[in-house]
Amino acid sequence: MTASFRALLTEHLKDIAFKQDYVSFARIGSTLLETPGILDHTGLTVNGGTANIVIGTTFNNCRVAIAGTVTLA
């Protein structure tokens, strides 16, 4: 399941690259529920928190989010 979630998350991150300056915490939860074999979740944290993740942008140094360590328990 972890590989499937990671693949879906990576696709989402590609979709928002250079278009959005944050990653939606709610969208990550939604992506988790779209993952085959996952029916529900509790205790979701992303980067140790429960809020959107700000990517930030600068004029010459655009930033994009990438998936790091994914742990499903």
C-alpha distance (Angstrom), angle and dihedral (degrees) to the residues before:
residue distance angle dihedral
M1 . . .
T2 3.79 . .
A3 3.81 92.4 .
S4 3.80 91.4 48.7
F5 3.80 92.4 49.8
R6 3.79 91.7 46.0
A7 3.82 90.6 51.8
L8 3.83 92.1 50.3
L9 3.79 91.5 45.7
T10 3.80 91.8 49.3
E11 3.81 90.2 52.1
H12 3.80 90.6 51.1
L13 3.79 91.5 49.4
K14 3.81 89.9 50.8
D15 3.80 89.3 51.2
I16 3.80 93.3 55.1
A17 3.81 97.3 39.1
F18 3.82 111.1 127.4
K19 3.82 89.5 -1.5
Q20 3.79 103.5 74.0
D21 3.80 130.9 36.3
Y22 3.80 94.8 -151.4
V23 3.80 141.0 40.9
S24 3.79 113.0 -125.2
F25 3.80 114.3 -123.5
A26 3.82 88.5 -154.5
R27 3.82 91.3 52.5
I28 3.80 90.4 52.8
G29 3.81 88.6 53.7
S30 3.79 89.8 48.2
T31 3.79 90.9 49.8
L32 3.78 89.1 50.9
L33 3.81 89.9 54.8
E34 3.83 90.2 49.4
T35 3.80 89.6 58.0
P36 3.82 113.0 106.2
G37 3.80 110.5 -108.7
I38 3.82 95.4 22.3
L39 3.79 113.4 108.1
D40 3.81 101.4 166.5
H41 3.78 142.1 -12.3
T42 3.79 140.3 -147.0
G43 3.76 131.8 -173.7
L44 3.80 95.6 25.1
T45 3.78 112.9 179.6
V46 3.77 129.3 173.9
N47 3.79 118.6 -163.0
G48 3.80 86.2 -9.7
G49 3.81 94.4 -57.5
T50 3.77 145.4 80.6
A51 3.80 101.8 -126.7
N52 3.79 138.9 85.9
I53 3.78 114.2 -72.7
V54 3.79 113.2 -123.2
I55 3.79 112.5 -139.8
G56 3.79 96.0 179.2
T57 3.76 127.6 -156.5
T58 3.75 137.9 -131.8
F59 3.77 128.4 -171.0
N60 3.81 99.1 -107.6
N61 3.77 99.8 17.9
C62 3.80 107.9 57.1
R63 3.76 113.6 -174.2
V64 3.77 130.2 -148.4
A65 3.79 130.7 -168.8
I66 3.79 121.0 -116.1
A67 3.77 128.9 -170.2
G68 3.77 112.8 -106.7
T69 3.78 126.3 178.7
V70 3.81 113.0 -10.5
T71 3.80 118.3 -162.1
L72 3.79 122.6 -177.8
A73 3.76 116.4 -176.9
